[in-house]
């Protein structure tokens, strides 16, 4: 689970920075009405104009008027370029997908960083959103030094340490949180995922108590998944699956989800392709990014790490750049990034313009622009046709895994709870339906784009690492590098659920894992057989 952006006000005490004592007390109390009144007063004072604009801007943003808040805080920065103002402005820029402006504001803030804990934590969160976890770390360290009792700041530090592979330090930070907040569900969940637990080193008893105390909802789901993970680690898979099924069923009931919603997206992508394939195009970019797509939990992070171990490649992480570029080109005003209306509207857009916009958005997540980059957002499989036209030199790789293992792996993983994209993942048959539709889409792309997408089997990659790695590199137009076989020694942040797995050599223990739960998976097997999909 990634660091979470701090609210406009911290839950704990911080040191005084650019704001007056009265202003800071108002923000810390969460009194937005008071902040607005004080801001209006300060705005009328020549010496307090910057603070007034800042307070009013924060109040606007917290009440949902983010663009109004940006305009006010931009005026505050123009009057008095305090680090605290710049940090919050950078945060608001990311909320409206102005990542380039956010990066520029961070660079400016670095010249005189905020003196308060909230400002430093906010800078760390913005760096994390821009996939720069190395740059985020010193700010989270500063925030926790200034406010050592703040659990939110400490959690953000722990998450970043885990992304950077510093598991022992992350462990210590999380234990600090749990020592004073035993029911902190986020800390329990992150701690369980730091490493494989053992019979002699685990948190099962503590997790059982925390889960029993947790109310229904997010906390119960997080502690439930943490407990499931540790039970599996210590060799109690059947008890783990029973708890997993119960946790997912309880959460699924609370979701207003129908597979028809996802089916409409797949249908819309296929229906739009004829128009999309004929849309007039300007001059496309010559850049050659590498897109790794597929169902989640099928080896996309593994392939990303293999590619990033090549001396000519860097990983940019899981980017939203392509979905956002397509949304902008479509010009639709729906609240979701992808929907049938957006797909239909984007079909007539200039593919080359989409490609240029994508590359501009991706640029803010790149650290070594002289290298090719990997974008490993699995959901880009829905945009594969657009990518093929918008980025003619791009290499596209789709990971394929045993259907049964794919279903189980999605069922076992807790994705972003607030993201509607993963609502299918709490029910085995919902996942099976999603896989079936994904499989049909890949057959569609195979016919529409022959030879354009390399389909790489997870199981084959595990059993023939060098042979499949050579095939992967050849598809990407890359020469051989033995370092790709030593991907587990490659540095760099990993912010996906596979972070701990890809820091060890390739292993095959996840192959055919579904057989451990064959009885529970019987309906899934029957579904696949009825739809002409070989289950294993």
C-alpha positions as CSV (number, residue, x, y, z in Angstrom):
1,X,0.0,0.0,0.0
2,X,1.6,3.3,-1.1
3,X,2.1,6.4,1.0
4,X,-1.1,8.4,1.3
5,X,-1.1,12.1,0.6
6,X,-1.4,14.0,3.8
7,X,-4.5,16.1,4.4
8,X,-4.3,19.8,4.5
9,X,-4.0,19.5,8.3
10,X,-1.9,17.0,10.3
11,X,-3.5,14.8,13.0
12,X,-0.6,15.5,15.3
13,X,1.5,18.5,16.4
14,X,4.1,20.1,14.1
15,X,6.5,22.9,14.4
16,X,5.6,26.4,13.3
17,X,6.7,27.4,9.8
18,X,5.3,30.0,7.4
19,X,1.9,30.2,9.0
20,X,1.0,32.3,12.0
21,X,0.2,30.4,15.2
22,X,-3.5,31.2,14.9
23,X,-3.6,30.0,11.3
24,X,-1.8,26.8,12.1
25,X,-4.0,26.0,15.1
26,X,-7.1,26.6,12.9
27,X,-5.8,24.1,10.3
28,X,-4.7,21.6,12.8
29,X,-8.2,21.6,14.4
30,X,-9.8,20.9,11.0
31,X,-11.9,24.0,11.3
32,X,-12.3,24.9,7.6
33,X,-15.0,27.5,8.4
34,X,-12.5,29.1,10.8
35,X,-9.8,28.9,8.2
36,X,-12.0,30.6,5.7
37,X,-12.9,33.4,8.1
38,X,-9.3,33.9,9.2
39,X,-8.1,33.8,5.6
40,X,-10.6,36.6,4.7
41,X,-9.3,38.7,7.6
42,X,-5.7,38.1,6.7
43,X,-6.3,38.9,3.1
44,X,-7.3,42.4,4.0
45,X,-4.0,42.9,5.8
46,X,-1.1,43.9,3.6
47,X,1.3,41.8,5.7
48,X,-1.1,38.8,5.8
49,X,-2.2,38.6,2.1
50,X,-0.1,35.5,1.3
51,X,-1.4,33.7,4.4
52,X,-4.9,34.7,3.6
53,X,-4.7,33.3,0.1
54,X,-3.2,30.1,1.4
55,X,-5.8,29.5,4.0
56,X,-8.6,30.2,1.6
57,X,-7.0,28.0,-1.0
58,X,-6.7,25.1,1.5
59,X,-10.3,25.5,2.5
60,X,-11.4,25.5,-1.2
61,X,-9.4,22.4,-1.9
62,X,-10.7,20.5,1.1
63,X,-14.2,21.3,0.2
64,X,-13.7,19.9,-3.3
65,X,-12.9,23.1,-5.3
66,X,-9.4,22.0,-6.1
67,X,-8.8,24.3,-9.0
68,X,-10.0,27.3,-7.0
69,X,-7.6,26.3,-4.3
70,X,-4.8,26.1,-6.8
71,X,-5.4,29.6,-8.1
72,X,-5.4,31.0,-4.5
73,X,-2.3,29.2,-3.4
74,X,-0.5,30.2,-6.7
75,X,-1.2,33.8,-5.6
76,X,0.1,33.0,-2.1
77,X,3.4,31.6,-3.6
78,X,3.7,34.6,-5.9
79,X,3.5,36.9,-2.8
80,X,5.6,34.8,-0.4
81,X,7.2,31.7,-1.9
82,X,7.3,29.7,1.4
83,X,8.2,26.0,1.2
84,X,5.0,25.1,3.0
85,X,2.9,26.9,0.4
86,X,4.8,25.3,-2.5
87,X,4.5,21.8,-0.9
88,X,0.7,22.1,-0.7
89,X,0.5,23.6,-4.2
90,X,2.5,20.6,-5.6
91,X,0.0,18.3,-3.9
92,X,-3.0,20.0,-5.4
93,X,-1.3,19.9,-8.9
94,X,-1.2,16.1,-8.7
95,X,-4.9,15.9,-7.8
96,X,-5.7,17.5,-11.2
97,X,-3.0,15.5,-13.0
98,X,-0.6,18.4,-13.6
99,X,2.4,16.3,-12.8
100,X,4.9,18.5,-14.6
101,X,3.8,21.5,-12.6
102,X,4.0,19.4,-9.4
103,X,7.6,18.4,-10.2
104,X,8.6,22.0,-10.9
105,X,7.0,23.1,-7.7
106,X,8.9,20.5,-5.8
107,X,12.2,21.6,-7.3
108,X,11.4,25.1,-6.2
109,X,10.5,24.0,-2.7
110,X,13.8,22.1,-2.4
111,X,15.6,25.5,-2.3
112,X,13.9,26.3,1.0
113,X,12.0,23.2,2.2
114,X,9.2,23.6,4.7
115,X,10.2,23.8,8.3
116,X,7.2,21.9,9.5
117,X,6.4,18.2,9.6
118,X,3.3,18.4,7.5
119,X,5.1,20.3,4.7
120,X,7.9,17.7,4.6
121,X,5.5,14.8,4.6
122,X,3.5,16.4,1.8
123,X,6.6,16.8,-0.3
124,X,7.4,13.1,0.3
125,X,3.9,12.1,-0.8
126,X,4.1,14.2,-4.0
127,X,7.5,12.6,-4.9
128,X,5.9,9.2,-4.3
129,X,3.1,10.0,-6.6
130,X,5.7,10.9,-9.2
131,X,7.3,7.5,-8.6
132,X,10.5,9.0,-7.1
133,X,10.7,7.1,-3.9
134,X,14.4,7.9,-3.4
135,X,13.6,11.6,-3.4
136,X,10.6,11.0,-1.1
137,X,12.6,9.3,1.6
138,X,14.5,12.2,3.1
139,X,11.3,14.2,3.5
140,X,9.5,11.4,5.3
141,X,12.5,11.0,7.6
142,X,12.4,14.8,8.3
143,X,8.6,14.6,8.9
144,X,8.9,11.8,11.4
145,X,11.9,13.5,13.2
146,X,9.8,16.7,13.6
147,X,6.6,14.8,14.6
148,X,7.7,11.5,16.0
149,X,4.3,10.7,17.4
150,X,2.4,11.1,14.1
151,X,1.3,7.6,12.8
152,X,0.4,8.8,9.4
153,X,3.8,10.3,8.8
154,X,5.5,7.2,10.2
155,X,3.4,4.9,7.9
156,X,4.4,6.9,4.9
157,X,8.1,6.5,5.9
158,X,7.6,2.7,6.3
159,X,5.9,2.3,3.0
160,X,8.7,4.1,1.2
161,X,11.3,2.0,3.0
162,X,9.5,-1.1,1.9
163,X,9.4,0.1,-1.8
164,X,13.2,0.6,-1.6
165,X,13.8,-2.9,-0.2
166,X,14.8,-1.7,3.2
167,X,12.5,-4.2,5.0
168,X,14.2,-4.2,8.4
169,X,13.9,-0.4,8.7
170,X,10.3,-0.5,7.5
171,X,9.6,-3.3,10.0
172,X,10.9,-1.1,12.9
173,X,8.8,1.9,11.8
174,X,5.7,-0.2,11.6
175,X,6.3,-1.7,15.0
176,X,6.7,1.8,16.4
177,X,3.2,2.6,15.1
178,X,1.7,-0.6,16.4
179,X,3.2,-0.1,19.9
180,X,1.1,3.0,20.3
181,X,-1.8,2.2,18.0
182,X,-2.4,-1.6,18.2
183,X,-5.4,-1.5,15.9
184,X,-3.7,0.4,13.0
185,X,-4.9,-1.8,10.2
186,X,-2.7,-0.2,7.5
187,X,0.4,-0.9,9.6
188,X,-0.6,-4.5,10.2
189,X,-1.2,-5.1,6.4
190,X,2.0,-3.6,5.3
191,X,4.0,-5.4,8.0
192,X,2.6,-8.8,6.9
193,X,3.7,-8.2,3.3
194,X,7.3,-7.1,4.1
195,X,8.6,-10.7,4.0
196,X,7.6,-14.3,4.1
197,X,6.8,-15.1,7.7
198,X,8.0,-18.2,9.5
199,X,6.9,-20.4,12.4
200,X,9.3,-18.6,14.6
201,X,8.8,-15.1,13.3
202,X,5.2,-14.1,12.6
203,X,2.4,-11.9,13.9
204,X,-0.5,-14.4,13.6
205,X,-1.8,-14.2,17.2
206,X,-1.6,-10.4,17.3
207,X,-3.3,-10.2,13.9
208,X,-6.1,-12.5,15.1
209,X,-6.8,-10.2,18.0
210,X,-6.6,-7.0,15.9
211,X,-8.9,-8.6,13.3
212,X,-11.4,-9.6,16.0
213,X,-11.5,-6.1,17.3
214,X,-11.8,-4.5,13.8
215,X,-15.2,-3.1,12.8
216,X,-16.7,-4.1,9.4
217,X,-15.2,-2.1,6.6
218,X,-11.7,-1.1,5.6
219,X,-9.9,-2.0,8.9
220,X,-11.5,-5.5,8.9
221,X,-10.5,-6.1,5.3
222,X,-6.9,-5.0,5.8
223,X,-6.4,-7.0,9.0
224,X,-8.1,-10.0,7.4
225,X,-5.8,-10.0,4.4
226,X,-2.8,-9.6,6.6
227,X,-3.8,-12.6,8.7
228,X,-4.5,-14.6,5.5
229,X,-1.0,-13.8,4.2
230,X,0.7,-14.9,7.4
231,X,-1.3,-18.1,7.8
232,X,-0.3,-19.1,4.3
233,X,3.3,-18.3,5.0
234,X,3.4,-20.6,8.0
235,X,1.8,-23.5,6.3
236,X,-1.9,-23.2,7.2
237,X,-3.4,-22.6,3.6
238,X,-6.8,-24.1,4.2
239,X,-7.5,-21.9,7.3
240,X,-6.1,-19.0,5.3
241,X,-8.5,-19.6,2.4
242,X,-11.5,-19.9,4.6
243,X,-10.7,-16.5,6.2
244,X,-10.0,-15.0,2.8
245,X,-13.3,-16.2,1.3
246,X,-15.2,-14.8,4.3
247,X,-13.4,-11.4,4.1
248,X,-14.0,-11.1,0.4
249,X,-17.6,-12.1,0.6
250,X,-18.3,-9.5,3.3
251,X,-16.7,-6.8,1.2
252,X,-18.3,-7.9,-2.0
253,X,-21.8,-7.5,-0.5
254,X,-21.0,-3.8,0.1
255,X,-20.0,-3.1,-3.5
256,X,-22.5,-2.0,-6.1
257,X,-20.7,-4.1,-8.7
258,X,-22.0,-5.9,-11.7
259,X,-19.7,-7.6,-14.2
260,X,-21.8,-6.0,-17.0
261,X,-19.9,-2.8,-16.2
262,X,-16.6,-4.3,-17.1
263,X,-18.0,-6.3,-20.0
264,X,-19.2,-2.9,-21.5
265,X,-15.6,-1.7,-21.5
266,X,-14.3,-4.7,-23.3
267,X,-17.2,-4.5,-25.8
268,X,-16.6,-0.8,-26.3
269,X,-12.9,-1.3,-27.0
270,X,-13.5,-4.0,-29.7
271,X,-16.4,-2.0,-31.2
272,X,-14.3,1.2,-31.5
273,X,-11.3,-0.5,-33.1
274,X,-12.4,-0.2,-36.8
275,X,-12.8,3.5,-36.5
276,X,-9.7,3.8,-34.4
277,X,-7.6,1.8,-36.8
278,X,-8.6,4.2,-39.7
279,X,-8.3,7.5,-37.7
280,X,-6.1,10.0,-39.5
281,X,-2.8,10.4,-37.8
282,X,-0.2,13.1,-37.6
283,X,3.5,12.4,-37.4
284,X,4.1,10.0,-34.5
285,X,6.9,10.1,-32.0
286,X,10.0,7.9,-32.7
287,X,10.3,7.0,-29.0
288,X,10.0,3.3,-28.1
289,X,8.6,2.8,-24.7
290,X,7.9,-0.8,-23.5
291,X,4.4,-1.5,-22.3
292,X,3.9,-4.5,-20.0
293,X,0.2,-5.4,-19.8
294,X,-2.1,-8.3,-18.8
295,X,-4.2,-9.4,-15.9
296,X,-2.8,-8.3,-12.5
297,X,-0.8,-10.8,-10.5
298,X,0.5,-12.7,-13.6
299,X,4.1,-11.7,-13.6
300,X,4.1,-8.2,-14.9
301,X,6.3,-6.9,-12.0
302,X,8.8,-9.8,-12.7
303,X,9.0,-8.8,-16.3
304,X,9.4,-5.2,-15.4
305,X,12.3,-6.0,-13.1
306,X,13.9,-8.2,-15.8
307,X,13.7,-5.4,-18.3
308,X,14.9,-2.7,-15.8
309,X,18.0,-4.8,-15.2
310,X,19.0,-4.1,-18.8
311,X,21.6,-1.3,-19.0
312,X,19.5,0.5,-21.7
313,X,16.2,0.4,-19.8
314,X,14.6,2.0,-16.7
315,X,11.3,1.3,-15.0
316,X,8.8,4.1,-14.7
317,X,6.4,2.0,-12.7
318,X,2.6,1.7,-13.2
319,X,1.7,4.9,-15.0
320,X,-1.7,6.4,-15.6
321,X,-0.3,8.3,-18.5
322,X,-2.0,6.4,-21.3
323,X,-5.5,6.4,-19.8
324,X,-5.2,10.1,-19.0
325,X,-3.9,10.9,-22.5
326,X,-6.8,9.0,-24.0
327,X,-9.3,10.7,-21.7
328,X,-7.9,14.1,-22.7
329,X,-8.1,13.3,-26.4
330,X,-11.7,12.1,-26.0
331,X,-12.8,15.3,-24.3
332,X,-15.5,13.5,-22.3
333,X,-16.6,14.9,-18.9
334,X,-17.6,11.6,-17.2
335,X,-16.1,11.1,-13.7
336,X,-14.4,7.8,-14.7
337,X,-11.2,7.7,-16.7
338,X,-12.4,4.9,-18.9
339,X,-16.0,4.3,-20.0
340,X,-17.8,3.4,-23.2
341,X,-18.4,7.0,-24.0
342,X,-14.7,7.9,-23.7
343,X,-13.7,4.9,-25.8
344,X,-16.0,5.8,-28.6
345,X,-15.0,9.5,-28.5
346,X,-11.2,8.6,-28.5
347,X,-11.6,6.4,-31.6
348,X,-11.7,9.5,-33.8
349,X,-8.8,11.3,-32.1
350,X,-5.3,11.7,-33.7
351,X,-3.3,8.7,-32.5
352,X,0.0,10.6,-32.8
353,X,-1.3,13.4,-30.6
354,X,-2.3,10.8,-28.0
355,X,1.2,9.4,-28.2
356,X,2.9,12.7,-27.7
357,X,0.6,13.5,-24.7
358,X,1.4,10.1,-23.2
359,X,5.1,10.7,-23.5
360,X,4.9,14.1,-22.0
361,X,2.9,12.7,-19.0
362,X,5.3,9.8,-18.6
363,X,8.4,12.1,-18.7
364,X,7.7,13.3,-15.1
365,X,8.1,9.7,-13.9
366,X,11.4,9.1,-15.7
367,X,14.8,9.5,-14.0
368,X,17.1,8.5,-16.8
369,X,15.6,10.0,-20.0
370,X,18.4,8.7,-22.2
371,X,17.1,5.2,-21.5
372,X,14.0,3.5,-22.8
373,X,11.4,3.1,-20.2
374,X,8.9,0.4,-19.0
375,X,5.3,1.3,-18.2
376,X,3.9,-1.8,-16.5
377,X,0.3,-0.8,-15.9
378,X,-1.6,-4.1,-16.5
379,X,-4.8,-2.2,-17.4
380,X,-3.1,-0.8,-20.6
381,X,-4.3,-4.1,-22.2
382,X,-7.5,-2.2,-22.9
383,X,-5.5,0.5,-24.7
384,X,-3.3,-1.9,-26.7
385,X,-4.8,-0.9,-30.0
386,X,-4.5,2.8,-29.3
387,X,-0.9,2.3,-28.1
388,X,0.0,0.4,-31.3
389,X,-1.2,3.3,-33.4
390,X,-0.1,6.2,-31.1
391,X,3.4,4.7,-30.4
392,X,4.4,2.7,-33.5
393,X,7.9,2.0,-32.1
394,X,6.6,0.8,-28.7
395,X,7.1,-2.8,-27.7
396,X,4.0,-4.4,-26.1
397,X,4.2,-7.5,-23.9
398,X,1.2,-9.3,-22.5
399,X,1.7,-11.7,-19.6
400,X,-0.3,-14.8,-19.6
401,X,-0.7,-17.2,-16.7
402,X,-2.7,-20.4,-16.0
403,X,-6.4,-19.2,-15.9
404,X,-6.9,-21.0,-12.6
405,X,-3.8,-19.5,-11.0
406,X,-4.8,-16.1,-12.4
407,X,-8.2,-16.3,-10.7
408,X,-6.8,-17.4,-7.4
409,X,-4.0,-14.8,-7.4
410,X,-6.4,-12.0,-8.0
411,X,-8.7,-13.3,-5.3
412,X,-5.8,-13.5,-2.8
413,X,-4.5,-10.0,-3.5
414,X,-6.0,-6.8,-1.9
415,X,-5.8,-4.2,-4.6
416,X,-6.5,-0.5,-4.0
417,X,-9.7,-0.6,-2.0
418,X,-11.1,2.6,-3.3
419,X,-10.5,1.8,-6.9
420,X,-13.5,0.6,-8.9
421,X,-11.2,-0.9,-11.4
422,X,-10.6,-3.9,-9.1
423,X,-14.2,-4.5,-7.9
424,X,-14.2,-7.8,-9.8
425,X,-11.5,-9.3,-7.6
426,X,-13.6,-10.1,-4.5
427,X,-15.5,-13.0,-6.0
428,X,-14.1,-16.1,-7.7
429,X,-16.7,-16.2,-10.5
430,X,-16.5,-12.5,-11.1
431,X,-12.7,-12.9,-11.7
432,X,-13.4,-15.9,-13.9
433,X,-15.8,-13.8,-16.0
434,X,-13.2,-11.0,-16.2
435,X,-10.5,-13.5,-17.3
436,X,-12.8,-14.9,-20.0
437,X,-13.4,-11.4,-21.4
438,X,-9.7,-10.5,-21.1
439,X,-8.9,-13.8,-23.0
440,X,-11.3,-12.8,-25.7
441,X,-9.8,-9.4,-26.0
442,X,-6.3,-10.9,-26.4
443,X,-7.6,-13.1,-29.2
444,X,-9.1,-9.9,-30.8
445,X,-5.7,-8.1,-30.6
446,X,-4.0,-11.2,-32.0
447,X,-6.1,-11.0,-35.1
448,X,-6.1,-7.2,-35.4
449,X,-2.4,-6.6,-34.6
450,X,-0.6,-9.8,-35.7
451,X,2.9,-10.0,-34.3
452,X,2.6,-6.6,-32.5
453,X,2.1,-8.0,-29.0
454,X,4.4,-10.6,-27.5
455,X,2.4,-13.0,-25.3
456,X,4.7,-14.3,-22.6
457,X,3.7,-17.2,-20.4
458,X,4.5,-16.9,-16.8
459,X,5.0,-20.6,-16.3
460,X,7.4,-20.8,-19.3
461,X,9.4,-17.9,-18.1
462,X,9.8,-19.6,-14.7
463,X,10.9,-22.9,-16.2
464,X,13.0,-21.5,-19.1
465,X,14.2,-18.2,-17.7
466,X,17.1,-17.6,-20.1
467,X,15.2,-18.7,-23.2
468,X,12.2,-16.6,-22.5
469,X,14.3,-13.6,-21.4
470,X,16.1,-13.8,-24.8
471,X,12.7,-13.8,-26.6
472,X,11.5,-10.9,-24.5
473,X,14.6,-8.8,-25.2
474,X,14.5,-9.6,-28.9
475,X,10.9,-8.4,-29.1
476,X,11.9,-5.2,-27.5
477,X,14.8,-4.7,-29.9
478,X,17.3,-5.0,-27.1
479,X,20.6,-6.8,-27.1
480,X,21.4,-9.6,-24.7
481,X,22.5,-8.7,-21.2
482,X,23.2,-11.3,-18.6
483,X,22.2,-8.8,-15.9
484,X,18.6,-9.5,-16.8
485,X,19.0,-13.0,-15.3
486,X,20.1,-11.4,-12.0
487,X,17.1,-9.1,-11.8
488,X,16.7,-9.8,-8.1
489,X,20.0,-7.9,-7.5
490,X,18.8,-4.8,-9.4
491,X,18.2,-1.8,-7.2
492,X,15.3,0.6,-7.6
493,X,11.9,0.9,-6.0
494,X,9.1,-1.6,-6.4
495,X,5.7,-0.3,-5.3
496,X,3.5,-3.3,-6.2
497,X,2.3,-6.3,-4.2
498,X,5.1,-8.3,-5.7
499,X,7.9,-6.1,-4.1
500,X,9.3,-8.8,-1.8
501,X,9.0,-11.6,-4.4
502,X,11.0,-9.9,-7.1
503,X,13.9,-9.2,-4.7
504,X,14.7,-13.0,-4.8
505,X,15.7,-15.3,-7.6
506,X,13.0,-16.7,-9.9
507,X,11.0,-19.5,-8.2
508,X,8.2,-21.9,-9.2
509,X,6.2,-22.4,-6.0
510,X,3.3,-20.3,-7.3
511,X,2.7,-22.5,-10.3
512,X,-0.5,-24.7,-9.9
513,X,-1.1,-23.2,-6.5
514,X,-4.8,-23.4,-7.2
515,X,-4.7,-27.2,-6.7
516,X,-4.3,-26.6,-3.0
517,X,-7.9,-25.3,-3.1
518,X,-9.2,-27.5,-5.9
519,X,-12.6,-28.0,-4.2
520,X,-13.3,-24.3,-3.7
521,X,-12.1,-23.7,-7.3
522,X,-14.5,-26.2,-8.8
523,X,-17.0,-23.6,-9.9
524,X,-14.3,-21.7,-11.6
525,X,-13.0,-24.8,-13.5
526,X,-16.6,-25.5,-14.6
527,X,-17.0,-22.0,-15.9
528,X,-13.8,-22.1,-17.9
529,X,-14.7,-25.5,-19.4
530,X,-18.2,-24.2,-20.3
531,X,-16.6,-21.3,-22.1
532,X,-13.9,-23.2,-24.0
533,X,-11.0,-22.2,-21.9
534,X,-8.5,-24.9,-20.8
535,X,-8.4,-24.3,-17.1
536,X,-4.8,-25.3,-16.5
